Amino acid sequence: MQNSHTDSDRHATNGGSEDDVYVVNYYETSDIELSVTVVHAVLEVTGKEPTEVNLNAVVQPDALNRIFTPKRDGTPREGGILEFELAGCRVTIHGSGEVRVDPTPE
């Protein structure tokens, strides 16, 4: 799945198969909120229906949308990682814009 807002790819990590980790590169210029990108990535990995994935139970979507936004002076936020479990997946968001969804969290 690729569009003008996000690029995605499935990567193998730790010697696993190609389907182990789903990676979406979220760009700050995207008009799709980060929380929506995360939910869509989890839906893609799990095959669940949207009503089965409750982001609100794990993290406040508005806070998630703001956490990696540019600083007040417009400079990008450098670094930072946020991890949480959602719908049986480990979701890792990097300040660089990379969103990783691992369907087999350890």
All heavy atoms as an XYZ file, in Angstrom:
812
protein
N       0.843     -1.158      0.000
C       0.000      0.000      0.000
C       0.897      1.232      0.000
O       1.686      1.408      0.887
C      -0.867     -0.058      1.262
C      -1.512      1.241      1.651
S      -2.528      1.088      3.117
C      -1.373      1.616      4.365
N       0.771      2.068     -0.983
C       1.517      3.319     -1.003
C       0.605      4.422     -1.506
O      -0.207      4.216     -2.387
C       2.726      3.224     -1.915
C       3.802      2.338     -1.362
C       5.099      2.508     -2.106
O       5.199      3.226     -3.081
N       6.114      1.855     -1.618
N       0.743      5.603     -0.908
C       0.033      6.772     -1.392
C       0.870      8.001     -1.102
O       1.976      7.887     -0.615
C      -1.382      6.862     -0.786
C      -1.376      7.027      0.719
O      -0.576      7.780      1.257
N      -2.241      6.317      1.400
N       0.341      9.161     -1.380
C       1.130     10.382     -1.216
C       1.361     10.739      0.244
O       2.155     11.601      0.548
C       0.438     11.546     -1.919
O      -0.830     11.770     -1.341
N       0.671     10.079      1.158
C       0.783     10.432      2.565
C       1.684      9.491      3.351
O       2.354      9.892      4.270
C      -0.600     10.448      3.210
C      -1.544     11.343      2.485
N      -1.387     12.697      2.416
C      -2.639     11.064      1.759
C      -2.354     13.222      1.702
N      -3.123     12.249      1.291
N       1.648      8.230      3.003
C       2.459      7.260      3.720
C       3.030      6.270      2.727
O       2.462      6.025      1.677
C       1.632      6.478      4.761
O       0.581      5.784      4.090
C       1.070      7.374      5.837
N       4.147      5.708      3.062
C       4.704      4.581      2.328
C       4.709      3.429      3.308
O       5.000      3.609      4.478
C       6.148      4.842      1.887
C       6.237      5.923      0.836
O       5.296      6.041      0.031
O       7.237      6.644      0.832
N       4.394      2.266      2.853
C       4.428      1.134      3.762
C       5.099     -0.046      3.102
O       5.186     -0.150      1.895
C       3.019      0.758      4.220
O       2.232      0.377      3.118
N       5.573     -0.939      3.942
C       6.288     -2.106      3.463
C       6.301     -3.116      4.591
O       6.278     -2.756      5.761
C       7.716     -1.703      3.100
C       8.466     -2.780      2.356
O       7.827     -3.719      1.858
O       9.691     -2.665      2.291
N       6.338     -4.377      4.245
C       6.510     -5.407      5.260
C       7.983     -5.771      5.287
O       8.589     -5.983      4.254
C       5.652     -6.625      4.955
C       4.191     -6.339      5.195
C       3.386     -7.605      5.071
N       1.996     -7.281      5.230
C       1.276     -7.627      6.288
N       1.808     -8.296      7.261
N       0.009     -7.309      6.374
N       8.551     -5.818      6.482
C       9.968     -6.137      6.662
C      10.105     -7.372      7.524
O       9.316     -7.597      8.420
C      10.695     -5.015      7.425
C      10.817     -3.738      6.684
N      11.210     -3.636      5.382
C      10.589     -2.473      7.091
C      11.232     -2.371      5.027
N      10.851     -1.653      6.046
N      11.149     -8.111      7.277
C      11.507     -9.201      8.183
C      12.496     -8.649      9.191
O      13.366     -7.863      8.857
C      12.140    -10.347      7.414
N      12.327     -9.031     10.439
C      13.277     -8.635     11.474
C      13.636     -9.857     12.291
O      12.872    -10.811     12.383
C      12.674     -7.566     12.420
O      11.497     -8.106     13.019
C      12.355     -6.297     11.677
N      14.777     -9.827     12.882
C      15.242    -10.904     13.747
C      15.145    -12.271     13.077
O      14.784    -13.252     13.705
C      14.442    -10.914     15.061
C      14.588     -9.624     15.801
O      15.626     -8.994     15.761
N      13.545     -9.210     16.491
N      15.428    -12.327     11.780
C      15.434    -13.597     11.083
C      14.046    -14.143     10.779
O      13.899    -15.277     10.374
N      13.003    -13.347     10.985
C      11.646    -13.816     10.757
C      11.255    -13.746      9.306
O      12.044    -13.451      8.428
N      10.003    -14.053      9.037
C       9.504    -14.022      7.671
C       9.184    -12.594      7.255
O       9.150    -11.683      8.065
C       8.243    -14.886      7.562
O       7.170    -14.244      8.212
N       8.895    -12.416      5.963
C       8.586    -11.089      5.431
C       7.336    -10.490      6.064
O       7.144     -9.293      6.037
C       8.401    -11.167      3.912
C       9.686    -11.274      3.143
C      10.592    -10.070      3.302
O      10.123     -8.929      3.199
O      11.783    -10.274      3.543
N       6.463    -11.318      6.626
C       5.214    -10.816      7.191
C       5.321    -10.460      8.664
O       4.316    -10.171      9.295
C       4.102    -11.853      6.990
C       3.727    -11.995      5.532
O       3.904    -11.024      4.777
O       3.253    -13.075      5.160
N       6.507    -10.502      9.248
C       6.641    -10.255     10.684
C       6.299     -8.833     11.094
O       5.546     -8.640     12.040
C       8.055    -10.569     11.163
C       8.288    -12.059     11.323
O       7.311    -12.822     11.285
O       9.449    -12.433     11.492
N       6.883     -7.846     10.467
C       6.707     -6.461     10.896
C       6.213     -5.625      9.724
O       6.767     -5.680      8.634
C       8.027     -5.868     11.447
C       7.850     -4.411     11.817
C       8.496     -6.661     12.654
N       5.181     -4.854      9.982
C       4.615     -3.959      8.980
C       5.127     -2.557      9.301
O       5.020     -2.107     10.441
C       3.095     -4.016      9.073
C       2.363     -3.257      8.018
C       2.242     -3.763      6.730
C       1.759     -2.041      8.296
C       1.534     -3.082      5.753
C       1.047     -1.358      7.333
C       0.935     -1.877      6.064
O       0.245     -1.207      5.100
N       5.698     -1.876      8.327
C       6.298     -0.567      8.554
C       5.611      0.477      7.683
O       5.433      0.275      6.486
C       7.816     -0.575      8.232
C       8.429      0.802      8.443
C       8.529     -1.616      9.083
N       5.218      1.567      8.319
C       4.630      2.701      7.617
C       5.503      3.904      7.922
O       5.836      4.166      9.074
C       3.190      2.988      8.098
C       2.626      4.214      7.422
C       2.288      1.796      7.868
N       5.904      4.632      6.904
C       6.650      5.873      7.106
C       5.651      7.025      7.037
O       5.144      7.357      5.989
C       7.744      6.019      6.052
C       8.825      4.996      6.262
O       9.309      4.836      7.366
N       9.176      4.275      5.232
N       5.390      7.602      8.206
C       4.425      8.673      8.323
C       5.145     10.007      8.135
O       6.132     10.283      8.793
C       3.781      8.634      9.712
C       2.868      9.799      9.954
C       1.580      9.783      9.443
C       3.289     10.905     10.674
C       0.740     10.854      9.637
C       2.458     11.979     10.869
C       1.181     11.943     10.350
O       0.347     13.005     10.538
N       4.653     10.820      7.258
C       5.282     12.108      7.003
C       4.480     13.209      7.670
O       3.256     13.234      7.610
C       5.369     12.376      5.503
C       6.211     11.354      4.797
C       5.643     10.473      3.906
C       7.571     11.251      5.070
C       6.415      9.510      3.267
C       8.341     10.300      4.435
C       7.760      9.439      3.534
O       8.526      8.491      2.919
N       5.167     14.118      8.309
C       4.517     15.217      9.032
C       3.639     16.053      8.117
O       2.661     16.640      8.560
C       5.577     16.086      9.703
C       5.005     17.049     10.689
C       4.196     16.346     11.781
O       4.674     15.371     12.350
O       3.066     16.790     12.049
N       3.953     16.130      6.844
C       3.159     16.930      5.912
C       1.867     16.221      5.515
O       1.054     16.766      4.788
C       3.966     17.227      4.635
O       4.372     15.988      4.053
C       5.182     18.071      4.957
N       1.684     15.023      6.019
C       0.495     14.249      5.693
C      -0.746     14.914      6.270
O      -0.727     15.481      7.348
C       0.630     12.839      6.269
O      -0.569     12.140      6.126
N      -1.840     14.811      5.537
C      -3.096     15.321      6.073
C      -3.863     14.217      6.799
O      -4.983     14.417      7.233
C      -3.950     15.959      4.978
C      -4.313     14.993      3.860
O      -3.797     13.868      3.850
O      -5.109     15.378      2.996
N      -3.248     13.049      6.952
C      -3.820     11.952      7.720
C      -3.166     11.984      9.103
O      -1.943     11.993      9.219
C      -3.554     10.598      7.039
C      -4.190     10.570      5.658
C      -4.078      9.457      7.903
C      -3.822      9.339      4.857
N      -3.989     11.991     10.155
C      -3.437     12.057     11.504
C      -2.659     10.786     11.833
O      -2.963      9.695     11.341
C      -4.564     12.258     12.513
C      -5.234     13.606     12.376
C      -6.379     13.783     13.345
O      -7.128     12.812     13.588
O      -6.517     14.904     13.846
N      -1.668     10.922     12.685
C      -0.837      9.796     13.093
C      -1.685      8.685     13.705
O      -1.474      7.504     13.426
C       0.248     10.262     14.067
C       1.191      9.195     14.608
C       1.891      8.449     13.480
C       2.198      9.825     15.553
N      -2.664      9.056     14.523
C      -3.514      8.043     15.159
C      -4.268      7.216     14.121
O      -4.416      5.996     14.267
C      -4.493      8.695     16.132
O      -5.334      9.629     15.462
N      -4.716      7.843     13.061
C      -5.424      7.134     11.986
C      -4.455      6.215     11.251
O      -4.789      5.071     10.929
C      -6.100      8.131     11.020
C      -6.698      7.429      9.817
C      -7.166      8.939     11.753
N      -3.252      6.695     10.997
C      -2.231      5.882     10.346
C      -1.936      4.632     11.169
O      -1.831      3.527     10.624
C      -0.939      6.693     10.141
O      -1.239      7.821      9.313
C       0.157      5.870      9.504
N      -1.823      4.778     12.486
C      -1.545      3.649     13.368
C      -2.678      2.631     13.306
O      -2.444      1.428     13.134
C      -1.315      4.131     14.820
C      -1.341      2.961     15.796
C       0.000      4.895     14.928
N      -3.900      3.095     13.431
C      -5.038      2.172     13.407
C      -5.116      1.445     12.068
O      -5.316      0.229     12.028
C      -6.359      2.902     13.731
C      -7.560      2.003     13.470
C      -6.358      3.377     15.176
N      -4.927      2.155     10.970
C      -4.970      1.516      9.651
C      -3.871      0.463      9.509
O      -4.103     -0.603      8.926
C      -4.859      2.558      8.538
C      -6.135      3.289      8.308
N      -6.692      3.451      7.071
C      -6.986      3.898      9.179
C      -7.830      4.128      7.184
N      -8.003      4.408      8.453
N      -2.686      0.746     10.038
C      -1.589     -0.224      9.970
C      -1.930     -1.476     10.778
O      -1.685     -2.596     10.328
C      -0.293      0.405     10.465
N      -2.506     -1.294     11.955
C      -2.888     -2.441     12.790
C      -3.994     -3.245     12.106
O      -3.965     -4.478     12.106
C      -3.311     -1.980     14.204
C      -3.945     -3.119     14.988
C      -2.104     -1.429     14.954
N      -4.947     -2.566     11.496
C      -6.005     -3.265     10.761
C      -5.420     -4.079      9.613
O      -5.841     -5.214      9.362
C      -7.036     -2.272     10.222
C      -7.889     -1.540     11.259
C      -8.749     -0.493     10.582
C      -8.725     -2.516     12.066
N      -4.442     -3.512      8.927
C      -3.790     -4.200      7.808
C      -3.100     -5.473      8.285
O      -3.188     -6.521      7.637
C      -2.777     -3.272      7.143
C      -2.003     -3.873      6.018
C      -2.803     -4.044      4.734
O      -3.800     -3.338      4.546
O      -2.413     -4.906      3.923
N      -2.422     -5.395      9.406
C      -1.669     -6.532      9.927
C      -2.596     -7.613     10.481
O      -2.376     -8.798     10.247
C      -0.681     -6.062     11.025
C      -0.102     -7.233     11.793
C       0.424     -5.233     10.413
N      -3.613     -7.198     11.212
C      -4.452     -8.166     11.924
C      -5.636     -8.671     11.111
O      -6.167     -9.734     11.419
C      -4.995     -7.548     13.222
O      -5.845     -6.441     12.896
C      -3.866     -7.138     14.150
N      -6.080     -7.891     10.134
C      -7.274     -8.266      9.388
C      -8.548     -8.043     10.173
O      -9.621     -8.493      9.767
N      -8.441     -7.346     11.293
C      -9.610     -7.081     12.131
C     -10.478     -5.986     11.525
O     -10.032     -5.221     10.672
C      -9.175     -6.680     13.541
C      -8.510     -7.803     14.299
C      -8.199     -7.415     15.719
C      -7.580     -8.616     16.422
N      -7.525     -8.454     17.857
N     -11.695     -5.909     12.020
C     -12.617     -4.840     11.649
C     -12.295     -3.604     12.487
O     -11.824     -3.733     13.630
C     -14.065     -5.274     11.901
C     -14.515     -6.422     11.035
C     -14.568     -6.051      9.567
O     -15.006     -4.933      9.240
O     -14.153     -6.891      8.741
N     -12.566     -2.406     11.978
C     -12.287     -1.184     12.742
C     -12.927     -1.167     14.132
O     -12.341     -0.632     15.071
C     -12.845     -0.076     11.860
C     -12.747     -0.633     10.476
C     -13.028     -2.111     10.623
N     -14.089     -1.762     14.288
C     -14.755     -1.785     15.595
C     -14.044     -2.679     16.596
O     -14.317     -2.609     17.792
C     -16.214     -2.242     15.446
O     -16.228     -3.529     14.804
C     -17.024     -1.242     14.640
N     -13.106     -3.514     16.126
C     -12.374     -4.419     17.006
C     -11.059     -3.823     17.514
O     -10.385     -4.451     18.334
C     -12.063     -5.717     16.261
C     -13.282     -6.505     15.832
C     -12.906     -7.720     15.036
O     -12.574     -7.577     13.838
O     -12.929     -8.831     15.616
N     -10.677     -2.656     17.024
C      -9.419     -2.023     17.416
C      -9.735     -0.711     18.110
O     -10.207      0.239     17.490
C      -8.505     -1.782     16.183
C      -7.242     -1.061     16.585
C      -8.173     -3.109     15.509
N      -9.489     -0.663     19.424
C      -9.835      0.506     20.226
C      -8.575      1.231     20.690
O      -8.036      0.941     21.752
C     -10.688      0.091     21.427
C     -11.152      1.270     22.242
O     -10.930      2.428     21.887
N     -11.809      0.995     23.350
N      -8.116      2.183     19.899
C      -6.927      2.960     20.244
C      -7.134      3.725     21.543
O      -6.213      3.860     22.346
C      -6.572      3.920     19.109
C      -5.321      4.758     19.301
C      -4.079      3.872     19.396
C      -5.170      5.751     18.157
N      -8.347      4.212     21.786
C      -8.639      4.976     23.004
C      -8.361      4.199     24.284
O      -8.088      4.797     25.318
C     -10.104      5.425     23.015
C     -10.368      6.521     22.025
O      -9.724      7.559     22.055
N     -11.306      6.283     21.119
N      -8.427      2.892     24.224
C      -8.166      2.074     25.408
C      -6.684      2.034     25.760
O      -6.319      1.653     26.874
C      -8.683      0.647     25.183
N      -5.833      2.453     24.823
C      -4.385      2.346     25.007
C      -3.713      3.711     25.126
O      -2.845      3.922     25.959
C      -3.763      1.553     23.835
C      -2.262      1.453     23.966
C      -4.398      0.185     23.728
N      -4.095      4.628     24.270
C      -3.471      5.946     24.230
C      -4.503      6.957     23.727
O      -5.368      6.614     22.917
C      -2.212      5.939     23.327
C      -2.546      5.653     21.892
C      -1.420      7.217     23.453
N      -4.418      8.174     24.217
C      -5.338      9.218     23.766
C      -4.935      9.644     22.352
O      -3.820     10.124     22.129
C      -5.293     10.403     24.719
C      -6.308     11.460     24.379
C      -6.222     12.648     25.300
O      -5.147     12.997     25.776
N      -7.358     13.272     25.530
N      -5.830      9.473     21.364
C      -5.482      9.801     19.978
C      -4.999     11.239     19.775
O      -4.039     11.456     19.029
C      -6.783      9.542     19.212
C      -7.484      8.508     20.024
C      -7.156      8.860     21.451
N      -5.608     12.217     20.434
C      -5.166     13.607     20.270
C      -3.739     13.799     20.760
O      -2.947     14.505     20.137
C      -6.090     14.575     21.001
C      -7.447     14.714     20.339
O      -7.557     14.415     19.128
O      -8.397     15.124     21.025
N      -3.400     13.155     21.877
C      -2.034     13.245     22.395
C      -1.054     12.575     21.438
O       0.028     13.098     21.173
C      -1.946     12.611     23.776
N      -1.447     11.431     20.899
C      -0.606     10.733     19.930
C      -0.368     11.598     18.701
O       0.755     11.684     18.207
C      -1.256      9.408     19.526
C      -0.510      8.568     18.502
C       0.885      8.204     18.996
C      -1.310      7.325     18.174
N      -1.393     12.276     18.226
C      -1.255     13.143     17.055
C      -0.297     14.294     17.301
O       0.377     14.757     16.388
C      -2.615     13.683     16.635
C      -3.538     12.596     16.134
O      -3.101     11.560     15.665
N      -4.826     12.835     16.241
N      -0.221     14.768     18.540
C       0.619     15.932     18.855
C       2.045     15.592     19.270
O       2.933     16.433     19.178
C      -0.034     16.748     19.973
C      -1.273     17.468     19.559
C      -1.734     18.462     20.621
N      -1.810     17.893     21.943
C      -2.926     17.449     22.531
N      -4.060     17.490     21.885
N      -2.895     16.952     23.739
N       2.292     14.363     19.698
C       3.568     14.046     20.337
C       4.783     14.248     19.432
O       5.837     14.645     19.894
C       3.541     12.627     20.944
C       4.684     12.464     21.934
C       3.559     11.569     19.861
C       4.529     11.280     22.840
N       4.639     14.005     18.141
C       5.775     14.160     17.242
C       5.619     15.348     16.293
O       6.329     15.437     15.295
C       6.014     12.873     16.442
C       6.452     11.724     17.298
C       5.653     10.602     17.440
C       7.665     11.753     17.978
C       6.057      9.539     18.234
C       8.075     10.694     18.776
C       7.263      9.584     18.904
N       4.719     16.267     16.610
C       4.566     17.458     15.767
C       5.765     18.375     15.943
O       6.472     18.315     16.951
C       3.279     18.237     16.105
O       3.328     18.635     17.475
C       2.039     17.414     15.835
N       6.023     19.254     14.973
C       7.153     20.186     15.109
C       7.004     21.075     16.343
O       5.894     21.305     16.836
C       7.073     21.027     13.837
C       6.298     20.203     12.874
C       5.336     19.410     13.694
N       8.127     21.569     16.819
C       8.133     22.496     17.954
C       7.440     23.791     17.543
O       7.204     24.037     16.370
C       9.576     22.777     18.382
C      10.298     21.536     18.855
C      11.746     21.853     19.164
C      12.508     20.597     19.497
N      13.922     20.852     19.715
N       7.163     24.640     18.513
C       6.472     25.909     18.233
C       7.200     26.777     17.220
O       6.590     27.509     16.464
C       6.257     26.700     19.514
C       5.228     26.076     20.397
C       4.990     26.918     21.621
N       4.112     26.189     22.509
C       3.055     26.700     23.063
N       2.744     27.957     22.861
N       2.306     25.980     23.856
N       8.537     26.665     17.192
C       9.303     27.479     16.240
C       9.379     26.818     14.852
O      10.038     27.328     13.955
C      10.704     27.775     16.771
C      11.580     26.533     16.914
O      11.134     25.418     16.558
O      12.715     26.676     17.378
N       8.707     25.660     14.687
C       8.662     24.995     13.394
C       9.736     23.951     13.164
O       9.685     23.216     12.175
N      10.708     23.855     14.070
C      11.758     22.854     13.892
C      11.209     21.475     14.245
O      10.376     21.333     15.143
C      12.994     23.157     14.761
O      12.592     23.195     16.130
C      13.641     24.462     14.366
N      11.672     20.453     13.533
C      11.160     19.106     13.808
C      11.655     18.584     15.150
O      12.717     18.972     15.627
C      11.721     18.269     12.661
C      12.886     19.020     12.155
C      12.629     20.472     12.440
N      10.866     17.724     15.735
C      11.304     17.055     16.964
C      12.245     15.937     16.563
O      11.960     15.177     15.663
C      10.113     16.510     17.728
C       9.204     17.613     18.204
C       8.283     17.129     19.279
N       7.317     18.167     19.598
C       7.496     19.093     20.514
N       8.604     19.118     21.206
N       6.571     19.999     20.739
N      13.366     15.866     17.203
C      14.384     14.870     16.879
C      14.259     13.696     17.846
O      14.046     13.878     19.035
C      15.772     15.489     17.019
C      15.948     16.743     16.203
C      16.648     16.493     14.895
O      17.386     15.507     14.809
O      16.459     17.289     13.976
N      14.419     12.514     17.329
C      14.435     11.323     18.176
C      13.089     11.021     18.808
O      12.054     11.506     18.384
N      13.139     10.224     19.817
C      11.944      9.847     20.539
C      11.310      8.590     19.982
O      11.281      8.387     18.773
N      10.861      7.736     20.888
C      10.183      6.504     20.525
C       9.019      6.311     21.481
O       9.153      6.524     22.685
C      11.128      5.290     20.628
C      12.271      5.410     19.633
C      10.365      3.985     20.392
C      13.319      4.313     19.768
N       7.898      5.902     20.929
C       6.732      5.574     21.732
C       6.321      4.153     21.377
O       6.206      3.823     20.192
C       5.585      6.542     21.425
C       4.272      6.287     22.142
C       4.436      6.499     23.642
C       3.188      7.186     21.594
N       6.142      3.301     22.392
C       5.731      1.918     22.163
C       4.506      1.599     22.992
O       4.383      2.044     24.134
C       6.831      0.936     22.569
C       7.980      0.866     21.626
C       8.933     -0.271     21.971
O       8.848     -0.840     23.074
O       9.762     -0.582     21.123
N       3.596      0.823     22.401
C       2.432      0.336     23.134
C       1.875     -0.868     22.402
O       2.242     -1.146     21.259
C       1.359      1.425     23.288
C       0.928      2.079     22.004
C      -0.102      1.549     21.231
C       1.546      3.246     21.563
C      -0.506      2.161     20.054
C       1.145      3.868     20.391
C       0.119      3.329     19.633
N       1.009     -1.624     23.092
C       0.355     -2.768     22.469
C      -1.054     -2.376     22.079
O      -1.750     -1.682     22.826
C       0.353     -3.960     23.407
C       1.728     -4.586     23.517
C       1.737     -5.945     24.178
O       0.712     -6.657     24.119
O       2.776     -6.280     24.748
N      -1.457     -2.825     20.898
C      -2.798     -2.540     20.389
C      -3.263     -3.739     19.585
O      -2.559     -4.174     18.655
C      -2.774     -1.278     19.520
C      -4.091     -0.872     18.876
C      -5.142     -0.546     19.942
C      -3.890      0.332     17.961
N      -4.397     -4.293     19.951
C      -5.013     -5.416     19.237
C      -4.050     -6.589     19.059
O      -3.991     -7.209     18.005
C      -5.558     -4.950     17.893
N      -3.261     -6.860     20.098
C      -2.336     -7.978     20.045
C      -1.046     -7.707     19.298
O      -0.267     -8.622     19.052
N      -0.806     -6.459     18.927
C       0.409     -6.073     18.198
C       1.236     -5.102     19.029
O       0.692     -4.315     19.805
C       0.049     -5.377     16.885
S      -0.871     -6.390     15.730
N       2.547     -5.134     18.838
C       3.445     -4.128     19.416
C       3.581     -3.025     18.384
O       4.007     -3.254     17.261
C       4.803     -4.738     19.719
C       5.930     -3.741     19.992
C       5.866     -3.040     21.313
N       5.916     -3.990     22.395
C       5.551     -3.690     23.639
N       5.141     -2.492     23.932
N       5.603     -4.595     24.577
N       3.168     -1.810     18.759
C       3.265     -0.646     17.878
C       4.419      0.209     18.386
O       4.478      0.551     19.567
C       1.958      0.175     17.878
C       2.103      1.425     17.035
C       0.786     -0.683     17.397
N       5.349      0.532     17.498
C       6.486      1.378     17.839
C       6.503      2.550     16.872
O       6.525      2.356     15.651
C       7.819      0.605     17.714
O       7.725     -0.586     18.505
C       8.983      1.446     18.189
N       6.484      3.752     17.429
C       6.496      4.973     16.620
C       7.793      5.713     16.920
O       8.108      5.971     18.073
C       5.291      5.871     16.943
C       3.992      5.076     16.764
C       5.299      7.122     16.073
C       2.770      5.762     17.320
N       8.532      6.023     15.863
C       9.800      6.742     15.989
C       9.602      8.201     15.585
O       8.790      8.496     14.702
C      10.864      6.112     15.075
C      11.215      4.711     15.479
N      12.294      4.417     16.268
C      10.604      3.530     15.220
C      12.345      3.114     16.466
N      11.325      2.552     15.837
N      10.352      9.075     16.203
C      10.302     10.491     15.869
C      10.607     10.770     14.410
O      10.204     11.790     13.865
N      11.281      9.850     13.751
C      11.613     10.004     12.336
C      10.394      9.820     11.435
O      10.452     10.092     10.245
C      12.676      8.974     11.933
O      12.131      7.662     12.037
N       9.285      9.344     12.018
C       8.075      9.112     11.240
C       7.802      7.654     10.963
O       6.772      7.302     10.396
N       8.713      6.779     11.374
C       8.511      5.358     11.133
C       7.540      4.779     12.158
O       7.701      4.957     13.355
C       9.834      4.610     11.211
C       9.686      3.131     10.924
C      11.006      2.401     10.971
O      11.420      2.023     12.085
O      11.614      2.225      9.899
N       6.525      4.085     11.653
C       5.555      3.378     12.487
C       5.722      1.898     12.187
O       5.573      1.472     11.054
C       4.113      3.825     12.183
C       3.111      3.036     12.999
C       3.948      5.320     12.414
N       6.038      1.109     13.225
C       6.254     -0.329     13.055
C       5.166     -1.078     13.817
O       4.898     -0.763     14.970
C       7.618     -0.733     13.590
C       8.769     -0.050     12.878
C      10.117     -0.375     13.496
N      10.502     -1.759     13.333
C      11.091     -2.251     12.246
N      11.351     -1.447     11.229
N      11.417     -3.528     12.177
N       4.565     -2.058     13.158
C       3.540     -2.879     13.788
C       4.017     -4.327     13.738
O       4.148     -4.906     12.661
C       2.173     -2.725     13.090
C       1.138     -3.616     13.747
C       1.731     -1.271     13.099
N       4.288     -4.888     14.915
C       4.749     -6.261     15.036
C       3.600     -7.104     15.582
O       3.170     -6.904     16.714
C       5.947     -6.329     15.978
C       6.549     -7.706     16.103
O       5.947     -8.691     15.597
O       7.608     -7.828     16.734
N       3.077     -8.034     14.769
C       1.940     -8.832     15.214
C       2.285     -9.887     16.258
O       1.400    -10.518     16.806
C       1.450     -9.502     13.929
C       2.664     -9.584     13.070
C       3.484     -8.373     13.410
N       3.557    -10.056     16.556
C       3.981    -11.042     17.538
C       4.864    -10.398     18.592
O       6.070    -10.634     18.635
C       4.745    -12.198     16.851
O       5.839    -11.641     16.102
C       3.850    -13.001     15.928
N       4.274     -9.543     19.447
C       5.099     -8.873     20.460
C       5.667     -9.890     21.449
O       5.078    -10.926     21.682
C       4.122     -7.939     21.158
C       2.785     -8.545     20.939
C       2.866     -9.262     19.604
N       6.836     -9.549     21.972
C       7.515    -10.448     22.923
C       7.135    -10.101     24.324
O       6.848     -9.053     24.701
C       9.025    -10.346     22.730
C       9.417    -10.829     21.374
C      10.896    -10.637     21.096
O      11.645    -10.182     21.976
O      11.304    -10.958     19.995
